[in-house]
Amino acid sequence: KEGRWSLTFSSILVNVGDGEFVLRATRDGAQWHVQQKISYSESGASPVAIDTPLVWGGDGHEHWHVPRVATNRLVARAGKGGALRGKRARIDSKVGFCFFDFSRRLDNAPTEKVHSRESCGKRADEEISMGLSPGWGDTYEWVLPGQSIDLTGVPDGKYRLWAEADQRRRFREVTSDNNVTWVDFRLSTVTGGTRTALVLDVGPEPR
């Protein structure tokens, strides 16, 4: 059966650090100026300029996004070895993220959410903010725009879906060692031409 096929998936961005992950942005005309709020261990915070644009998510999200906060890549598995990269890699189509406290994921998390979706702003706004409290996660369900990778022309076989936060290293972090995880699965074509993905193994969870 000929046709276009996509792998759709859900993902969760979790703040595993001790401090908030907060961005604030103001603009002059079309030019946005983004800062990350860096909290001190004792008290107070300092703003640091971040080299990133903002893009309007007019695809049903209807708020401002930071591009490529996380990246999802599909690569073929090389037998029992590591995942192949380069020309065989396929990238998700997601435009960007406005992250906020969606669900409490870790024991160190505040019991109540601090950051909400409303702070992501409307199109005419000239000042917005977004944040993720320690231990809280922002979930992107598989039904949302951009939570997919094109599988058209991809043959059956074993594949790895990589997920990496802050691949471009734009943001201040204590460590980036915990920014990557993955899912291994077998892609198959069954009777009638329908394609299925069977999960074989999963990578590290947030910690």
NORRAHU-V823095 format. One record per residue. N is the residue number from 1. PSI is psi as a letter, one per 30 degrees, with the letter a starting at -180 (NA if undefined). D_FIRST is the distance of its C-alpha to the first C-alpha in Angstrom with 2 decimals. Layout:
n=(N	N)
psi=(PSI	PSI)
d_first=(D_FIRST	D_FIRST)
This chain:
n=(1	2	3	4	5	6	7	8	9	10	11	12	13	14	15	16	17	18	19	20	21	22	23	24	25	26	27	28	29	30	31	32	33	34	35	36	37	38	39	40	41	42	43	44	45	46	47	48	49	50	51	52	53	54	55	56	57	58	59	60	61	62	63	64	65	66	67	68	69	70	71	72	73	74	75	76	77	78	79	80	81	82	83	84	85	86	87	88	89	90	91	92	93	94	95	96	97	98	99	100	101	102	103	104	105	106	107	108	109	110	111	112	113	114	115	116	117	118	119	120	121	122	123	124	125	126	127	128	129	130	131	132	133	134	135	136	137	138	139	140	141	142	143	144	145	146	147	148	149	150	151	152	153	154	155	156	157	158	159	160	161	162	163	164	165	166	167	168	169	170	171	172	173	174	175	176	177	178	179	180	181	182	183	184	185	186	187	188	189	190	191	192	193	194	195	196	197	198	199	200	201	202	203	204	205	206	207)
psi=(k	l	l	k	k	k	j	k	l	l	l	k	j	k	j	g	a	f	l	l	j	k	k	k	k	l	l	j	c	f	j	k	j	k	k	k	j	j	k	l	e	d	l	l	l	k	k	k	k	k	i	k	l	k	k	k	i	h	g	f	e	h	l	k	l	k	k	h	e	l	k	k	k	k	l	k	k	i	b	g	a	l	k	k	a	b	f	f	k	k	k	l	g	k	e	a	k	j	k	l	j	e	k	k	f	l	f	g	k	k	f	k	k	e	k	l	e	f	f	f	l	l	e	f	k	g	k	l	l	k	l	j	l	k	f	l	l	j	k	j	l	f	f	k	k	f	h	l	k	k	g	k	f	k	l	l	a	k	l	k	j	k	k	k	k	h	e	g	h	f	l	k	l	e	l	g	f	g	f	k	a	l	k	k	l	k	k	l	k	l	k	f	f	k	k	l	j	j	k	e	l	l	a	k	l	k	NA)
d_first=(0.00	3.80	6.62	9.79	10.80	14.46	16.82	19.53	22.88	26.51	29.43	33.21	35.83	39.07	42.57	44.01	47.19	50.64	50.72	48.78	46.09	47.18	46.46	48.49	47.98	50.06	49.54	51.57	49.71	46.18	47.19	46.60	48.79	47.41	49.56	48.94	51.60	52.91	54.92	57.95	58.43	61.69	61.31	60.27	57.44	56.98	54.42	52.65	50.89	47.15	45.46	42.39	41.46	40.30	37.36	36.89	33.95	33.36	29.87	31.13	33.35	36.10	38.32	39.16	37.23	38.09	35.27	33.65	35.87	33.09	30.16	26.93	25.28	22.34	23.13	22.01	24.42	26.46	26.95	29.88	31.13	30.80	27.96	27.11	27.92	28.17	25.36	22.67	23.68	21.79	24.00	23.75	24.20	27.22	30.21	32.99	34.89	37.90	38.85	41.17	42.29	39.48	40.13	42.88	41.43	44.45	47.95	49.71	48.14	50.37	50.17	49.46	47.06	48.76	46.13	44.13	41.31	43.90	45.39	42.27	43.75	43.03	42.24	45.91	47.28	49.23	49.49	46.92	46.56	44.05	44.78	43.78	46.55	47.04	44.92	42.78	39.07	36.82	33.45	30.35	27.88	24.12	24.03	26.27	25.25	24.68	24.00	20.61	19.20	16.22	13.65	11.49	11.55	13.37	12.86	13.52	17.29	20.43	21.19	24.16	24.36	27.84	29.86	33.09	35.77	37.82	36.20	38.39	41.54	42.83	44.43	47.47	46.76	48.99	46.27	42.67	42.25	40.40	37.97	34.94	32.74	29.26	26.61	24.93	21.62	18.97	15.35	13.03	9.54	10.38	9.72	7.18	5.04	8.11	10.08	13.81	16.98	20.00	23.30	25.43	28.45	30.00	32.59	36.00	36.73	39.21	42.80)
